[in-house]
Amino acid sequence: MSDDASFPAVPTDALDEGGWALADESVETVFKLPTASVVGATRVYDDERTREAAQRAAGVDQQWRFFFATALTFTPPLAPGIGPAMILSTVRSEAESTFADELRDRGFERVERGRRERVRTDSGDRARLRTYSGELALPAADAALSITGWVGVWHGDGFRIAAGAYPDRPVADVLALDDPPTELRRGPRDYREELLALIRAVE
């Protein structure tokens, strides 16, 4: 495991306030370019507050949302004549493909790529985002979970990838709950705003 300096900076206060918990951290080769291996230092966060609320209310243990942030390094380092702009499109394409694979690894089917948007991160860098969609059967609830995912890639103090996914409707609706707790009433607009704020705050 690399030291903390290898990992991207994330908005820990916002994550704590939102009920997110660190689920995994890793340093591994995420893809390869013709001249270098690309190593990602990644921290993955799960929405434990919503998960626990759904388990208490409906007896369904399911991860409903996730967020991750990755800092990339190159082995060997990029040659002096190769600037970030020259490989940004390649890094972006590989990151988007890897994110789609991540959704499939989590059990989602019919994973489809959607539109692009441009945003400016809190540190002032320009990031390009791509949306994804997918669906997951929930046999324990006799229901299906449809999600929207966002993955952003940019270069600031090094290359950064930040991404996550959330339900397309309130968890209470997915679970057909009549009197749900507050945590399960949130809708996709709230989820979207929170995820994009987390992505923009990564450094």
Backbone hydrogen bonds, N-H to C=O, Kabsch-Sander energy under -0.5 kcal/mol:
donor,donor_aa,acceptor,acceptor_aa,energy
6,S,3,D,-2.0
7,F,4,D,-1.5
12,T,10,V,-1.9
15,L,11,P,-2.3
16,D,12,T,-2.7
17,E,13,D,-2.6
18,G,14,A,-1.9
19,G,16,D,-1.2
20,W,15,L,-2.6
21,A,46,D,-2.5
23,A,44,V,-3.2
24,D,44,V,-1.5
26,S,42,T,-2.2
28,E,40,G,-2.0
30,V,28,E,-0.5
30,V,38,V,-2.5
31,F,38,V,-1.2
33,L,36,A,-3.2
36,A,33,L,-0.5
37,S,75,T,-3.2
38,V,31,F,-2.7
39,V,37,S,-0.6
39,V,73,T,-2.7
40,G,28,E,-3.1
41,A,71,A,-2.5
42,T,26,S,-2.8
42,T,40,G,-0.7
43,R,69,A,-2.1
44,V,24,D,-3.1
45,Y,67,F,-3.5
46,D,21,A,-2.5
47,D,65,R,-1.6
48,E,19,G,-1.0
48,E,46,D,-1.5
49,R,19,G,-1.5
51,R,47,D,-1.7
52,E,48,E,-2.7
53,A,49,R,-2.0
54,A,50,T,-2.5
55,Q,51,R,-1.9
56,R,52,E,-2.3
57,A,53,A,-2.4
58,A,54,A,-2.5
59,G,54,A,-0.5
59,G,55,Q,-1.3
60,V,54,A,-1.1
61,D,59,G,-0.6
62,Q,60,V,-0.9
64,W,62,Q,-0.7
66,F,165,A,-1.4
67,F,45,Y,-2.3
68,F,163,A,-2.9
69,A,43,R,-1.9
70,T,161,I,-3.2
71,A,41,A,-1.9
72,L,159,F,-2.0
73,T,39,V,-2.2
75,T,37,S,-2.7
82,I,79,A,-2.4
83,G,81,G,-0.8
86,M,83,G,-1.3
87,I,83,G,-0.6
87,I,84,P,-1.2
88,L,84,P,-1.2
91,V,87,I,-2.7
92,R,88,L,-2.8
93,S,89,S,-2.3
94,E,90,T,-2.4
95,A,91,V,-2.6
96,E,92,R,-2.5
97,S,93,S,-2.1
98,T,94,E,-2.4
99,F,95,A,-2.3
100,A,96,E,-2.1
101,D,97,S,-2.0
102,E,98,T,-2.0
103,L,99,F,-2.0
104,R,100,A,-2.0
105,D,101,D,-2.7
106,R,102,E,-1.4
107,G,104,R,-1.8
108,F,103,L,-2.2
109,E,135,E,-3.3
112,E,133,S,-2.1
114,G,131,T,-3.5
117,E,129,L,-2.0
119,V,127,A,-2.6
121,T,125,D,-3.2
122,D,200,R,-2.6
124,G,121,T,-2.0
127,A,119,V,-3.1
127,A,125,D,-0.5
128,R,153,V,-1.6
129,L,117,E,-3.7
129,L,127,A,-0.5
130,R,151,V,-2.0
131,T,115,R,-2.3
132,Y,149,G,-2.4
133,S,112,E,-2.2
134,G,147,I,-1.3
135,E,109,E,-2.2
136,L,145,L,-2.4
138,L,143,A,-3.3
141,A,138,L,-1.4
142,D,138,L,-0.8
142,D,139,P,-0.7
143,A,138,L,-1.7
145,L,136,L,-3.5
146,S,144,A,-0.6
147,I,134,G,-2.4
148,T,166,Y,-2.3
149,G,132,Y,-3.3
150,W,164,G,-2.5
151,V,130,R,-2.1
152,G,162,A,-3.2
153,V,128,R,-1.6
154,W,160,R,-2.0
156,G,158,G,-2.7
158,G,156,G,-1.5
159,F,72,L,-0.5
160,R,154,W,-2.9
161,I,70,T,-2.2
162,A,152,G,-2.2
163,A,68,F,-2.4
164,G,150,W,-2.0
165,A,66,F,-1.8
166,Y,148,T,-2.0
168,D,146,S,-2.6
172,A,184,L,-2.7
173,D,170,P,-0.7
174,V,170,P,-1.8
175,L,171,V,-2.4
176,A,173,D,-0.7
177,L,172,A,-2.5
184,L,181,P,-1.6
185,R,182,T,-1.8
191,Y,187,G,-2.1
192,R,188,P,-2.8
193,E,189,R,-2.5
194,E,190,D,-2.3
195,L,191,Y,-2.7
196,L,192,R,-2.7
197,A,193,E,-1.8
198,L,194,E,-2.1
199,I,195,L,-2.6
200,R,196,L,-2.6
201,A,197,A,-1.3
202,V,198,L,-0.6
202,V,199,I,-1.3
203,E,9,A,-2.3
